[in-house]
Amino acid sequence: MNTIRNVTGIFALLLLGAGCASSQTFAEFGDPLQDTDERPVAATEILAHPDTYANRTVLVSGRVENVCRMKGCWMTLAGRNPDEKLMIRFTCPIEGRLIPVEAVGRKAVVRGQILVEEISQPQARHIAEDAGKSAEEVEKIVGPQKQVRVASPSARIFGLDPTKS
């Protein structure tokens, strides 16, 4: 009986260890993200109080909600409701992709300057198209739109294979 418990305990530790190791796998985008003792602010908190964080460089954490389907030049972190998104925009790659679509649903940590700005209707529609929205959804975007985004980002997305990014 002790042998079965010991084997079960060892097996559980191996599974736990494997889970920890895989959760620490990550890919980086933009400038390398420096490890610090700074505690990240949740994307939902920044979206709830954007003016508090405007023009400040902040370490942000959240779940990747969407990625540009065309070139992977941007991603969004989820807010509390479907209309809230924190935009993370990178320089568009000349060829190939930057952020892989497999990043959707993964945890991310991003450092950059928080900007609260207004984007034009054509810009907002372009982003919606690149996000895979239907023509009907795109047509519903009328007039300038408020956007909260992270400028000059460094990003770390967990659970992605860094050799494939």
Secondary structure, DSSP 8 states (H G I E B T S, - for coil): -HHHHHHHHHHHHHHHHHHHHHHT-EEEEES-----S---EEHHHHHHSHHHHTT-EEEEEEEEEEE-TTT--EEEEE-SSTT-EEEEE----SSS-SS-GGGTTSEEEEEEEEEEEEE-HHHHHHHHHHTT--HHHHHT--S-EEEEEEEEEEEEEETS-TT--
